[in-house]
């Protein structure tokens, strides 16, 4: 800038020297000094033209023009604060909404996982579609069978999510952990900050006394001490030696685990009979050059070669068994992907509506400045300069809105935690960063250019003579500009209608989901999880003794009406399946087995959860102490095998009957109501079977109690009871069933709420846009209306004219929006529950809302037009 000023000063001095020299020459020729100077200026020519020519030759004219256009734009913004505020606020709101949603989409669906060459990582899982189970993890046996046998993999590893009691006696807490095989970290491509990974020799129950910590766990457990290798920590009451620490910031997928243990096993757990025992996950890294299809083909061939080794292979095959190899990230986020894409589409619709709204306002503003443009063109302004000024002004407006949108977006990202974004897969990675800010600013520029195109088109079509004549006589705007504004109104209405319909469908789907009865009492019911360390509770006898004492003391607490224990509570998202064999019933060839949910229960679980008894009796604590094996099934299970009734007294084997003794069969003693074991929207009727806890013991249990009080009021008492029995045992995940059911709906509730917010904003923008354009039309045609009314036109005729004008845009928008709503609802089909693709109620309500809001926006300026007084309007002219 300093160099430019210096050059301009030198140029001014040179021009002044030329003029002075020519003046002196004229004086010497006999001219008067004043005449000589005038003649010198006339011969020299236009100094401004010379300046521009010099700047062009220096290549700096575009800088001057840009600076001049920007200065002019800022003056216009200050001159029209109302327009500037509305435009910037609209852009900030729309861009901020897109930034907030895109931050989630980017973190979950776009950005690679934080591992080396993450696109080479795959996961391997089993499917039993004909048995009612689509994704069922993998097995430890499969991992050992496949290791080193699949040439498409450079590494393969297994892991298992679990939990453990961490800490010294009296200060323990249950934490999520991950048990992993020795190649786990090398498969991920992750190195340790210090220490070493697990070895193959440490994958047995006798040698697994080692642990690897995250950097956060090291800081927490050792108070920031970096020298932790070789130190001991207590895990489930057993001392484990720290052999490694991971780099800061490491986390695996969506897990919050900070402690890693060896996935230890024995020969039986790795044997062929455990091939379909789930609970284990497998990941692998593709070799360079190996394709996913190649790995899938090798996995299929490997299974075909070993299928006959399993004694129940025929039934597994009839269940439609197959193994899937899928990209790790895509599989991890598959469930939430449609919802996120739908939300991003809604945010983009909102942005389009806002852009159309501002474009319409800019057209109105350009129409009011037609005389200014005409004068500039009459004075020689080229079309290029006119368009340049329009583009600079609107792009500058877009950038200001984009910068304001960054603040709105950053705030929105923080507010998304209210909607539970951190509970989504990879939701912990959602954050505001420079990459998102840059993308947002680029988006604002693109939107600004799109808004500038129709305004530039209008400016180029502005003929000076016509505009000056129109200004002097008060003629109406040209029909092309009117049609363009009306079309933009229709586009706004169409987009808003699509958003409103989508929000209505999501809201109706959520409503119908919430109306689904979970099959248990959700009010006044509390449940919490307890982990029983194997070091202290090595066998079923020890576990039964603990649960007996626990239930006895919980039941004695004031306000507790019933208490029970189960291995997993409903809507928890965790399932344990197995097939069952009915004694005395031959397995039909070609009929796939059904995998059923199975649980271990003790105490008054059914009474505590409010599960009704349909036939027979409930299981009791005494059923875990007798040799006679009993079980309870639910209605779905009973209808599947005994549709005519008579389930009580029937006998069942868990799994295949081969090699079983008659005494191992379970006798059905009762039938209970069906319970939504997974999501409320799950319509699969796999059925459930409840065993006495003794026969389906687990080191993780849930204690459930019902009360006549507020459930949360008993949380402290329940914690005290558990600590009183065993000071090393914490109880966590302590929530009422009402909260659990509500939390299970977060993936449906949050999108419905966000879509509702988007649709309301879109509706208001459409109304404001319609009102603004029609208000301008009334003001612009004020003289015409006055003349018509002076000649006898009635007020209702004038009002009807503008109502019809708005109604045409409304009708066109609704027609286009109806097609858009149909297309959008087809895309939404996968995320809707018991809701038609185009629900008549939603469609009618959305259309009625649009008509009401838009017609109010149309009515106000139409009424103003009908109230124009002819004499006052003509007097002003």
N, C-alpha and C positions, 0 to 999 in steps of 0.2 A: 504494500500500500504506500510506503514511503517512496519507493522507486517510481511508482505511478505519479505521485504528486510532483516529484522532481522533474519528470519528463513533461508533465502538463505545464509546469512553470517555465521550463525552457522553451516549450512550444509557444506559450503566450508571449514571452520576451522576443522570440524571433518574429512573430507576426507583428508585434508592436514596432519592431525595428523596420520592417518592410513598409509599414504604413507611414512612419515618420520620414523615411528616406524619400518615398514618393511624394509626400507633402512638401518637403523641401525643394524637390525638383519642380513641382507645380508653382511654388512661390517664385522660384528663379525664372520661370517662364512668364511671370507677370500676373499670376492669379492672386486674388486676395487670400489672406491666410485661412479664413473660414471656408471659402469656396475650394481652396486647395486641399484642405483636409477631407471635405465631403467627396471631392473627386477621387482622392486617394482611396478612400473606403470603397467607392463604387468600382474602381478598377481592381481592387484587391479581391472583391467578392465576399460571399457569406463566410464569416469567420467560423460559425457553427459547422457549416459543411466541411470546411478545411479541417476543423478539429476531428470530426467524425471520420474523414478520409485518413487522417494520420493515425487515429486509433485503430481503424481497420487494418492499416498496413502494419501496425505493431501487434495486431491480433488481440487487442484488449477491449474491443467494442462490446463483445458479449458480456464481459464483466460489468461494464458500465450499465448496459441494458438490464442485466440481471439485478444489479444493485438498485437501479431506479425502479424496476418492477416490484422488488421486494419492499422498498420504502413506500411505494404507492399502495401495496397490499396492506401494510401495517396501518397506513392512514385510513384505509377503507374499513379495517377491522375496528379501529377506534371510533370511526364515524358511525358505525352500525353495531353498537355493543350488544343489542338484543339478538340480532342474527348471529353474531360471532359466538355468543354464549351458548345459544341453542345448538349451533353446529358443532362446537367443540365438545359440549356435554354429550350430544348424541354419539359422536365418534368415539369419545372416551369410554362411554358405557358399552358400546357394541364391540370395540376392539378389546377392551378389558375383559368382557365376557368370553370372547374367543381365546384370549391369552390364557385365562384361567383354565378353560376346558382343554386347550391344546397342551398346557403343561402336564395334565394328567395323561392325555393320549400319547404325548411324546415320551414320557417316562415309562409308561406301561407297554405301549405298542411299537414305538419307533426306535428309541435308543437301544443299542446293543447291551447285553448283560455285561457287568464289569469283570469279565474274564477274558483271557487271551483267546483271540479268534473264536469268539462266542458263537458265531454262526456255524461252527463245526460241531457244536454240542447237541446231542440228541438224547431223548428219553425213550425208554422201552417199557411198555405196559401191556397187560392182557385184557381181553374183552370176552364177555360171555353174553352176546346180545339176545340169544334165544332163551337164556335163563333170567333175563330181566336186569342184567348188569352190563353197562356199556364200558366202564373203565374200572379195572380192578387191580391196579398196581402190578407188581411183579413178585417174585419169590426169591429167597436166598439160594435155593437149589438152582434156579435158572441162571443166576449170576455165576455160580461155580461151573455149571455146565458150559456156559458160553465163553467164559474167560479164556482168551488165547485161541478160540476156535472160529471167530468171525473176522475174516481178513480185512473187511472194510473198516474195522475199528482199530485205532492205534492204542486206545485205552478203554477199559470198561470198569465201572465201579458200582457199588451198591451202597445205599444209605437208608436209614430208618428214622423217622421223626419219633421222638419220645419225650419224656420228662424225667426229672430226677430231683431229689432233695439235696440241695447244696448248702454247705456251711457247717460250722461247728455246733455241737450240742447246745441247745437253747437259743441259737441264733440262725436257724435254718430257714430256707425258703425254697419253694418248688420252682424250678426253672425249666424252660424248654431246652432240650439238648438234641443233638443229632449223632447217631451212631453210624460210623462210616468204615468202609474197608480201606486197605492200605493205599490203594491207588486214587482215592477220592480227590485229593488236592492236586495231584499231577494231571488227573483227567480234566479238572477245571482249568488247569494252566495257572495255578496259584502257588506261589512260593511262600514259605514261612519267613517271618521277620527274624526269628531266632529258633534254634532247636531243629527238630526233625519231624517228619510225618510218622505215622504208625508203620510197623513192620508186619510182614505176613505171620510171624511167630506170635504176635500179640492179638491175633484174632480168635483166640480160644477163651473159654470161661476161666481157665486156670492162669492165664498170662495177660489178662486185659487190664491190669492195674495202672494204666497210663491215661493221660488226658492232654488235650490240646486246647488252648484258650484263645479267644479273640483278644485284641489289645484292650478293648473296653472291660472285659472280664478280668484281665490282669490288673488293670488299674483299680477295679472295684474290690477284688479279693485280696490283693496285696498292697493296697493303698498307694499305688503309683510306683512301687518298687520294680525296677527293671530286671533285677537279678532273681528270676523266679524258676529257672530251669533246675529240676531236681527237687523242688519244694513240693510239699504235699497239700492236697485239699481233700475234704471229705465229700464224697458223692454217694448218696444213698447209704450213709453210715460207714462207708469203706474208704480208706485213704488211697488216693490216686496220685501218682507222680506226674508232675508237669514236664512234658518232653518237648513242647513246642508252643510258640506264640505266633498268631497270625498278624499280618500287617494291619495298621490302623484303617478303619473303615470297611473291613471285610464283612460281608453278610451273604448268606446263601439264599437266593431267591427272596421269598417273602418271610422266611423264618426269622424269628427274633432270638434264635439260639446263639449263645455265646460260649458254650462248652461242647466239645466234640470228644466222643469216646469211641473205642474200637467196636465194630459190629461183630461181636464175638459169637461163636456158635460151636456146636459139636457135630459129630458125624450124623446123628439122627436128624438134626435140623437142616443138614445139607443133603440128606438122602433123597431118593427118588419119590418116596411117599410124601415128601413135603414140597413137591414141585409146585403145587397150586395153593400153598399156604401164603397168604398175602401179608401186607404190612410193610413190605420192602419196596423201595424204588430203585430203578436202575438208570444210570446215565452213562453215556459213552462219547468218545471223541472220534469223529470220522477222520480217516487217514487223508493226507493231502491228495486230491484228485478223486477220492471216493465220493460217490453220490448217495443220496438218501435211498433211492430205489435199489441200489446195489446192496446196501445194508439190509433193507427189508427182505430182499430176495434170499440172502444168506440166512437170516433169522428164520424165515419160513422153511427153508430146506433143512436147517438144523433141527427144528421142531419135528418135521416129518420123519427124520431119521431116528429120533428118540421117542416118538409118541408111544410106540408099542411097549416101552419099558414100564409105563405107569399102569397099575392094575385097573384104574377106572377110566382108561383112555377113551373107551367107546362113549360113555356118558358125557365126557368132556367135549368130545367131538360133536355130539348131538346138541350140546348147549351153544354150538356155533363158535367155539373157541378160536381165536386168532390173536396174534401178537402184533402190536403196532410200534413202528419206529417213527418218531415225530420230532421235529425241532424242539429243543428244550423250552425256549421262550414261548413259541406259539402254543405249545401244549399248556404251559403254566397260566397263560392269560386267555385261553380259549373261551372260557365261560363269560368273561366280562367284555370281550372284544365287541360283540354286536351293540351292547349298551353304550360303550364309549363312542363308537362311530356314530351312533344315533344322536348322542348329545352334541358331538362336534358338528354334525349336520344342522342341528337346531341352532347352535351358536352362529354358524355361517348364514343361516336364513335370517337371523336377527341382524347380522352385519349387513346383508343385502338390503333389508328393509330400511335400516338406518341410512345407508348410502343413497338409496332411491329417494328417501325423504329429503336429505340434504341436497341432492341433485335437483329436486323439484324446487326447493327454496332458492337455489342458485339460479335456476331458470327464471323464477319470478323476479329475483334481484336483477338479473341481466336485462329483463324486459323493462324494468324501471330505469335502467341506465342506457337504453337504446339511443336516446338523444346524445348522450356523452360519446358513445361509440360512433355515432353518425358524424359528429363534429370532428372527431379525431381522424376518421377516414377522409372527410372532406379536406382536411388540412394536409393530407398526404400520408397518413399512417398506412403502412402496408399490411395485408392480411397476416403476414408472418408475425409482425409486431403485436397485432391485436390478439392473435392466438397465444403468443408467448406470454403476454400479460395475464390472460385468463388462466393459462396453465400454471404460471408461477404463483398466482394468488391462491388457486385451489389446492395446489400441492403443498404450499406453505400452511394452509388451513388444515390439510390432512396430517402434516407432520406435527402441528401443535396438538391436534386431537390424538395422534399416536403417542406422543409423549405423556399426555394426560392419561391415555389408556394404559400406559405402563404402571402408573400408580394404582389405577383401578384394578388391573390384572394382578399385581402383587398382593393387594389387599384381598382380592377374590381367592387367590391360591391359599392364603392363610385361613380364609373363612370356609374353604372346602373341607377342612377338618371337621366342621360341624356336621357335614353330610357323610362323614365316615370314609373319606378318601384313603386314609392311612390303613384302612382294613381291607382295601382291595389288593389283589395280587400286584406286587411290586409298588404298592402305594407309598411306601416309605421313601421311594426315590423321587417323588414329586417335589419339585422345588423351583424357585424363580432364579434364572441365571441369565448371563449375557447373551447366550445363544437365543433364548426365547425373546429377549428384548430386541435383538437385531431382527428376528423374524417378524416381530410385531411392527417395527418401524417400516420394514419393507412392505408389509401388508398394507399399512396406512398409505404408503406412496402409491401402491397399485390401485387401491380403492380411490384415492384422490384423482389419479389419471382417468379412471373409469367415470368418475363424476364430472370431470372436466370435459370429456368428449362431447356430450350433448350441449353443454354451455358454449364450447368453442364452435360447434356446428351452428348454433343459433346466432352467435356473434358474426360468423362469416356470411350468414344469410341476411344480415342487417344492412339493407340498402339505405344509404344516407338520405336520399331525397324522400323516400317513402317514410322513413322514421321522423324526419324533420316535419313533414307535412302532417303525420299522425300526431306529433307532439303539439303542433299549433292548432289542430282542429279537434283533438281529443278522440281520434279514431280508436277502435279496438285493436288489440294485438293481432298479428297475422295468424291465420288459421293453423299453420304448421306448428307454431309454438304452442298453441292451445291444445292441439291433438297430442303433441309430445307430453305435455303436462298431464293430460287426462290418462294417457297410457301409463305413465309412471305411477299415478294414483292407483290404477287398476292392478299394476304389478305389486305395489305395497299391500293392497287388500288381499291379493292372491297368496302372497307369501305369509302374511299374518294368519290367513285362514288355514293354511297348511300347518303352521305351528300350533294354532289353537286346537285343531283336530288331533294332532299328534299328542299334545298335552292331555287332551280329553281321553284319548285311548289309553295312555299310560296311567292316568288317574283312575279310570274305570277298571283297568287290569289290577292296579294296586288294591282298589276297594274289594274286588272279588277275591283277591288273594287273602286279604285280611278277614274275609267272611268265612274262609275255610276253617273248619274246626280241627284243631290239632289232635283231638282225642284225649287230651289231658286237661286238668284244671290249671289255668294260668294265673289265677288270682290267689294270693295268700299261699304260694308255694315257693320254697327256697331250695336251691341245689348248689352244692359246692364239691370240688374235686379234691381227692386225697391220693397221694402216691405212697405206696407201701414198699419201702426199700427191701430188696431181696436179702440183704445182709441181716436184717432184723426179722423179716417175715419170709423165711425160706420155704415154707410149705403151706398147704391148705389149712392145716390145723392152726398155725399161728395167725393166718389171715382171718379164719373164722372166729378165733378168740377175740381178735381186735374188733371185728364188726359186731359181734355180740355185745361187747362192752360198750361200744360206741352207740349202738341203737338203744341200749338200756338207759344210758345217761341222757341221750338226746330226747327220748320219749318222756323222761322225767322233768324236762325243762318246762317252766310255766308257759302256757299258751300253745304248746305243741300238741296237735291232735293226732298226728300219725307220722311215723318216720320209717324210712326204708333205705336200702342200698341197691344200686344197679351199676353194671359195668360201663354204661353210657346212657346219657339222657337224650330224649328226643330233640330234634332240630339242632343237634350239635355238629352235624356235618361229618361225623366219623361213623363208619359202618363196619361191622364184622359179619361176614356172610359165610354160609355153608349150605350144602345140599343135604336133604334128609331122606331117609328110606323108611317107608311105611311097612312095618312087619306084616307079612301075610299078603302083600300086594306085589305081584310080579312087575318088574320094570318093563314098561312097554318099549319095544324097539322103535327107534326113530322119534320118540317123544323126548324133547330136551328136558333135563332136570331144571328145577327152579332153585335159585340161590335165595335163601331166606336170611333175614336179619336175626341174629341170635344174641341173647343177653344172659347174664347171671344176676339173679335178684335175691334179696334177703330182707326179712322184716316185713313191715306193712307198706311195701313200695306201691302197690296198686291203689291202696286206700289213700296214701299220701298224694299220689298224682291224680286221684279222681278217675281212674280207669274203671269203667263199669264191668261187672261180671255178667256174662251172657249165659253161662252154663257151668255146672260143677262148682269148684271152689278155687280160691286163690292159693298160691304157694305161700308157705309159712317158713319161719326160721327153722322149725324142726325138720323140714324136708332136707336141710343141708347136713343133718346129723344121723339120718337113717340110711341103711344100705339100699332100701327100695328107691329106685329112681323115678322121680315124678317131673312133670313139666306142664307148662301152660302155653297154649297157642292163642293167637288172635283170630278175629273173624275172617280175615283174608286167607290165612293159612287153613282154617277149617273149611271154608267154602271151596278152596282149591282141591282138597282131597276128599272131603265128605260133604258134597253140596246138598245132600238130603238130610244132613244132621248126623248125630251119633259120634262126634269126635271124642267125647269123654270115654275113657277106657281103652282107646286105641294105643298101640305101642309104636315107638319111633326109634330108629337108629340115627345117630348123627354121622353123616358121611356114608360111605359104601358099607354093605352088610358083610362083605367078605372077611372071614376070620373073626367075626364078632361072636361073643357068647350071648345067649338069651338074657342073662342077667344085666347086660350092658344096655339093654333097651330102656327107653323112658316111657312111662305111662302118662297119657294125657289126663290130667285131673281137672282141668278147667279151660273154658274159652272166655277170653276177655275182648273188650272193644278194640277196634283197630286204632293205631296211633300213627301220626305222621312222623316216621322215623327220621326222614331227611328234611328237605325243603317242603313248605306247605304246598308248593306247586307241583310236587312230584306225584304223578298219577299212577305210578307203578304199584301194583298190588302184590309185592313179593311175599308179604306175610311175615310174621315174626314169631319166634319161639323163645320162651323164657325158661331157663333152667335154674335149679337151685344154685346159689353162688358157689357151693362146693364143687360142682361139676363144670363150672365155666368161670373159674377164678381168674382174676386179673390183678396185676399190681397197681392198677389205676382204677379207682372206684369213685362213684358219686354218691354222696349222702343227700337224701331228699326228705324234706319235712313239710307238712302243712300246718297252718296256724290260723287262728282267728284274728291275729294282729297283722300289722304291717310286716311283710317278710324280712325287710332289711333290719328291723329292730332286733331280730334274733341272730344276726350275723356275728356279733361280738360274743354272744353266749355259745354259739357253735364253735367258734375258734377256741374259746376257753376249754370246752369239753375235749376237743381233740388234743390240745396241748397238755391237758390234765392226764390223759391216757398215755400219751407219748410226747415228751417235750421236743423231740426231734421232728415231729410231723407237723408241717404247715397245712392249712387248707386254703385253696385259692379258687379262682373262677367262681366266686360266690355271688350268684345272681338269682333273682326271682325268675320263674318260668315266663312271666309276662315280659320281662326285659329280654330274655333269651329269644322268645318268639319275635319281638320287635327287632332285635339285632339281626335275626336271620333274614329280615326283609329289607335290609339296608341297600342291597343291590337293586331293589325295585323302588323303594321309597325315595331315595335320593334323585334318581333320574326323573321321576314323576314331579318332584318338587322343583327341580331345576327347569324342566320343560314348562312347568306352570309359570315360573318367573319369566322365562323367555317369551312365552305367549302373551303375558300381560303387557310386557314392555313393547312387544311387536304391535299389539292392539292399540296401545296409546300412540305409538309412532304413526301408525296408519291413520288414526283419527286426527292427529295434529297435522299430518301432511295434507289430508283432505280439507281440513278447515283452512289451512294456510293458503292453499291454491285457490279455493273458492272465494275466500276473503279478498285475495288480490284481484280475482276476476270481477268481483262486485265493485271494488274501488276503481278498477281500470275502465269499467263500462258505466260509470256513474252518469256521465253526460248522456249516453245512449238511453239509459233507463229513465232519466229525467225527461228527455224529449218524448219518449213513448208514453209516459204517464201524463205529460202535458197534452198529448194528442188523444187521450182517453183510455189508455191501457189501465186495467184494474190491478190493484195490489196483489191479489191472489194469482193473477196471470204472471206477473213478474216473479213472484215467489215460486210458482210452479215451474217456471223456466229453469231456475237454478236448482230446484229439487230434482228435476229430470236430469240435469247435467250431472249431479252427484250420483243419482240412481243408475245412470248408464255405466259410470266407472265401477260402482258397487256390483252391478250385475255381471259386467265383464270380469271383474276380479273374482267373484264367487264361482263363475263357470271355470275359469282357469285354475282357481284354487281347488275346486272339486276334483279335477283331474289329478292335480298335484297331491292332494290328500289321499286319493286312491293309490297312486304310485308309492307314496311314503308308507301307507299302512301295509302294503304288501311287503315292503322291506322290514317293517316292524314286527311282522308276524311271529318271528322266533322269540321275541321278548314279551309277547302278550300272553295273558293267562285267561282262558275262558272268555275271550273278547273277540268279536267278529272283526274281520279285516276292515270293514266300514260299518261300524255300529250305527244304526239309524238314530239312536238317542244322542250319541255324541255328535254325529253330523248335524242333526237338527239344532242341538244346543249351540254348536259352534257357529252355524249359519245365523241363528237368531241373535247371538251376541254380536256378530259382525254387523248385521243389519242395524241393530239398535245403536251401537256405538258410532258407526259411520254416519247413519242418518241424523244423529244428534249433531255431529260435526258438520253435516250438510245443512241442517235446518238453521243454525245460528247465522251464517252469512246470508242465507236465503231470506230470512226474516229481515235482516238489515237492508237488503236490497229493496224489499217491499216497503220499507219505511222511509225511503229517500223522498225528500220534499222537492218537487220539480223546480220551484222558483229559487230555492236556496242553492240547488246544484247548478242551475243555469247562471245564477248571479256570480258564483265562483268562477265559472268559465269566462 
